[in-house]
Amino acid sequence: MAESQQGGPLDDIEPRLMLGAGSQDTMVTTIRNWDRTLTWRPTTVHRPADADEVSRIVAVAAEQGRRVKPVGSSLSWSDVADIPDQVLQLDNLNSVSVDGMLARVGAGAKLRDVNESLAAHGLSLENFGSITMQTLGGYIGTGTHGTGGRTPILSSFIEELELVDGLGRIRTLNRESEPELFSAARVNLGALGVITAVSLRCVPSFDLEERLELIDFDTALADLDAYVDGNDYCKLWWMPYSDKLQVYTFNRTDKPRTPFTMQERFDASGLSGRVFTGILELSRRRPNLTPRLFPAVERRTFRDHVRVDRSDRIIRYAGTIPKHQETEYAIPREQAAEAIEGMRRLVLSASAYKVNFTQEVRFVAADDIAMSPASGRDSCYLGGYTSNLRTAPAYFLDFEQLMAQYRGRPHWGKSFNRDARQIRDLYPRYDEFARLRQQSDPQGVFGNRLLERIFAPVT
Ligand SMILES: Cc1cc2nc3c(=O)[nH]c(=O)nc-3n(C[C@H](O)[C@H](O)[C@H](O)COP(=O)(O)OP(=O)(O)OC[C@H]3O[C@@H](n4cnc5c(N)ncnc54)[C@H](O)[C@@H]3O)c2cc1C
């Protein structure tokens, strides 16, 4: 999976969607998520041309008691995009138009295309995830986030949504018209309807200077607040078993963009990803090597550096990302240092697994969206990642228990096991969302496995 620094995706990122020849509305399809751990065989694949067609498809499904699931790029690790029956692919709804500082974007547009179109208009978004292959619908379906202690998730910048509800009605949602549903639909888990278009508030395009410093783990934790508050954006990577934290800071700059370094060329070529994939394979076969292997990889590959580039290009990951699994939780920011230390202890003390992937720590400002993991609290996102499929469940369970100590809210698109009672306890506006879901989709047209689990009746 990869994108080059210039923005051209390498094809390995695309989850495998196999359509039968000429099939527009018919079967013969397998959809797999990004790491191919989840597979669905929808009964029908719909690729509507516009919102009217989405409306007709949903209305017929409601009449027939069928289910329809809108999906984006199927990147999610959780079963949030589980397809129990028919699927809606919105790749035809991919237009981007700009009016002043507002961009109106089709929900099937991919972030990489949105970023490029905005840049051509001298505009930018303000919060950037690590990849740009998500569709806008999927991005806001799961509350996808980037990093930056002062910047909320992208969903906070939505000014208006067009949504087809569970009865096939096309509704325009904004702060004046249907404010409650508008607010909730900005992180919607695919539960409230099909988003067909989104209006986003943008900012003038800007460049960022990235600075990477490898800092002693305890020293970096002691200075955590200074890193987060003193920079526009900040993230931490931890190579398991290393005694360093990789501290990445990003600040707005007018400095000239830096030319590609050899390392960046190596990353963008896809070769570094292949080398890393080989290292991961070795650590899976010989887990006991992992504690020595990863610090060695860090010493050889990661060096302090400074780079300047366009904001969206510099924050996203430029190289090939080897297949791996992720779980991630948002916890109150003030508990970040303690929780990061807890994560290190967990990894170092575990005997049942050897965690063999970079762990990630990011920061996001509070928002006012009912089911956003950052709802109502400035948050630190801790990502537990591993490329060992066999031991991932054990690691993720321990990680989840650790995060529960901090009232961690799971990322909807990543692996988690929390049930309805636990989710309800974590979200003060859970009942409001459940009521809106009932009103917007009274027949459960958009229901699937994950929604059944987290909205199961709680007594
Ligand atoms: C390599 C990799 C890196 C990642 N990096 C990050 C990161 O940096 N930050 C982060 O927060 N997450 C990250 N993720 C997770 C990813 O952003 C989310 O899983 C995101 O939802 C994927 O978008 P998608 O288009 O694939 O959506 P899908 O996985 O296809 O769908 C996700 C949800 O959105 C719903 N949905 C999709 N389209 C619509 C629509 N039009 N209307 C209504 N509902 C819709 C689906 O029904 C489903 O519930 C990463 C994932 C991968 C594989």
The ligand as a Tripos MOL2 file, in Angstrom:
@<TRIPOS>MOLECULE
LIG
   53    58     1     0     0
SMALL
NO_CHARGES

@<TRIPOS>ATOM
      1 C1         -3.0970    2.0160    6.1950 C.3       1 LIG1
      2 C2         -4.1950    2.7520    6.9180 C.ar      1 LIG1
      3 C3         -3.8960    3.9610    7.5220 C.ar      1 LIG1
      4 C4         -4.9030    4.6500    8.2320 C.ar      1 LIG1
      5 N1         -4.5930    5.8520    8.8050 N.ar      1 LIG1
      6 C5         -5.5310    6.4800    9.5500 C.ar      1 LIG1
      7 C6         -5.2460    7.7380   10.1710 C.ar      1 LIG1
      8 O1         -4.1750    8.3140    9.9900 O.2       1 LIG1
      9 N2         -6.2100    8.2780   10.9640 N.ar      1 LIG1
     10 C7         -7.3950    7.6710   11.1810 C.ar      1 LIG1
     11 O2         -8.2150    8.2030   11.9480 O.2       1 LIG1
     12 N3         -7.7190    6.5070   10.5700 N.ar      1 LIG1
     13 C8         -6.8190    5.9190    9.7520 C.ar      1 LIG1
     14 N4         -7.1410    4.7560    9.1160 N.ar      1 LIG1
     15 C9         -8.5220    4.2420    9.2450 C.3       1 LIG1
     16 C10        -9.3750    4.7870    8.0950 C.3       1 LIG1
     17 O3         -9.2160    6.1810    7.9530 O.3       1 LIG1
     18 C11       -10.8680    4.5400    8.3620 C.3       1 LIG1
     19 O4        -11.0640    3.1770    8.5220 O.3       1 LIG1
     20 C12       -11.7570    5.1110    7.2380 C.3       1 LIG1
     21 O5        -13.0930    4.9510    7.5640 O.3       1 LIG1
     22 C13       -11.5330    4.4160    5.9250 C.3       1 LIG1
     23 O6        -12.2300    5.0950    4.8850 O.3       1 LIG1
     24 P1        -12.9420    4.2210    3.7670 P.3       1 LIG1
     25 O7        -13.3040    5.1250    2.6490 O.co2     1 LIG1
     26 O8        -12.1220    3.0440    3.4620 O.co2     1 LIG1
     27 O9        -14.2870    3.7880    4.5410 O.3       1 LIG1
     28 P2        -14.8830    2.3160    4.7400 P.3       1 LIG1
     29 O10       -13.9630    1.5320    5.5900 O.co2     1 LIG1
     30 O11       -15.2800    1.7460    3.4400 O.co2     1 LIG1
     31 O12       -16.2100    2.6650    5.5770 O.3       1 LIG1
     32 C14       -16.1180    3.1490    6.8940 C.3       1 LIG1
     33 C15       -17.5210    3.5070    7.4180 C.3       1 LIG1
     34 O13       -18.0230    4.6330    6.7220 O.3       1 LIG1
     35 C16       -19.3130    4.3260    6.1860 C.3       1 LIG1
     36 N5        -19.4600    5.0560    4.9270 N.ar      1 LIG1
     37 C17       -18.6430    5.0630    3.8750 C.ar      1 LIG1
     38 N6        -19.1330    5.8770    2.9330 N.ar      1 LIG1
     39 C18       -20.2940    6.3690    3.4050 C.ar      1 LIG1
     40 C19       -21.2600    7.2770    2.9090 C.ar      1 LIG1
     41 N7        -21.1310    7.8350    1.7230 N.pl3     1 LIG1
     42 N8        -22.3370    7.5510    3.6760 N.ar      1 LIG1
     43 C20       -22.4860    7.0050    4.8960 C.ar      1 LIG1
     44 N9        -21.5930    6.1700    5.4180 N.ar      1 LIG1
     45 C21       -20.5070    5.8480    4.6830 C.ar      1 LIG1
     46 C22       -19.3070    2.8320    5.9910 C.3       1 LIG1
     47 O14       -20.6340    2.3090    5.9730 O.3       1 LIG1
     48 C23       -18.5550    2.3990    7.2300 C.3       1 LIG1
     49 O15       -19.4310    2.4090    8.3230 O.3       1 LIG1
     50 C24        -6.1910    4.0850    8.3470 C.ar      1 LIG1
     51 C25        -6.4950    2.8760    7.7020 C.ar      1 LIG1
     52 C26        -5.4960    2.2120    6.9730 C.ar      1 LIG1
     53 C27        -5.8150    0.9170    6.2840 C.3       1 LIG1
@<TRIPOS>BOND
     1     1     2 1
     2     2     3 ar
     3     2    52 ar
     4     3     4 ar
     5     4     5 ar
     6     4    50 ar
     7     5     6 ar
     8     6     7 ar
     9     6    13 1
    10     7     8 2
    11     7     9 ar
    12     9    10 ar
    13    10    11 2
    14    10    12 ar
    15    12    13 ar
    16    13    14 ar
    17    14    15 1
    18    14    50 ar
    19    15    16 1
    20    16    17 1
    21    16    18 1
    22    18    19 1
    23    18    20 1
    24    20    21 1
    25    20    22 1
    26    22    23 1
    27    23    24 1
    28    24    25 2
    29    24    26 1
    30    24    27 1
    31    27    28 1
    32    28    29 2
    33    28    30 1
    34    28    31 1
    35    31    32 1
    36    32    33 1
    37    33    34 1
    38    33    48 1
    39    34    35 1
    40    35    36 1
    41    35    46 1
    42    36    37 ar
    43    36    45 ar
    44    37    38 ar
    45    38    39 ar
    46    39    40 ar
    47    39    45 ar
    48    40    41 1
    49    40    42 ar
    50    42    43 ar
    51    43    44 ar
    52    44    45 ar
    53    46    47 1
    54    46    48 1
    55    48    49 1
    56    50    51 ar
    57    51    52 ar
    58    52    53 1
@<TRIPOS>SUBSTRUCTURE
     1 LIG1         1 GROUP 0 **** ****
